[in-house]
């Protein structure tokens, strides 16, 4: 069991969940910005 893998998977799911919440509210630009910021912070 690789903890790094599990944690990375969790971050990806959390990132996607956050993005979907913003998209659901209709704030597409914020969702895209958030996704790119997180992608830079967590490669």
C-alpha positions as CSV (number, residue, x, y, z in Angstrom):
1,X,0.0,0.0,0.0
2,X,1.6,3.2,-1.2
3,X,0.6,6.2,1.0
4,X,1.8,8.7,-1.6
5,X,-0.4,7.1,-4.2
6,X,-3.5,7.2,-1.9
7,X,-2.8,10.8,-0.9
8,X,-2.3,11.8,-4.5
9,X,-5.5,10.1,-5.5
10,X,-7.3,11.9,-2.7
11,X,-6.0,15.3,-3.8
12,X,-7.1,14.6,-7.4
13,X,-10.6,13.7,-6.3
14,X,-10.8,16.7,-4.0
15,X,-9.6,19.0,-6.8
16,X,-12.2,17.6,-9.2
17,X,-15.0,17.8,-6.6
18,X,-14.1,21.5,-5.9
19,X,-14.1,22.2,-9.6
20,X,-17.4,20.5,-10.2
21,X,-19.0,22.6,-7.3
22,X,-17.9,25.8,-9.0
23,X,-19.1,24.6,-12.4
24,X,-22.4,23.7,-10.9
25,X,-22.7,27.2,-9.5
26,X,-21.9,28.5,-13.0
27,X,-18.5,30.0,-12.1
28,X,-16.6,28.4,-14.9
29,X,-13.7,30.9,-14.9
30,X,-13.0,30.3,-11.2
31,X,-13.2,26.6,-11.7
32,X,-10.6,26.7,-14.5
33,X,-8.3,29.0,-12.6
34,X,-8.5,26.8,-9.5
35,X,-7.8,23.7,-11.5
36,X,-4.7,25.3,-13.1
37,X,-3.4,26.7,-9.8
38,X,-3.8,23.3,-8.1
39,X,-2.2,21.6,-11.1
40,X,0.8,23.9,-10.7
41,X,1.0,23.4,-7.0
42,X,0.4,19.6,-7.1
43,X,2.0,18.2,-10.2
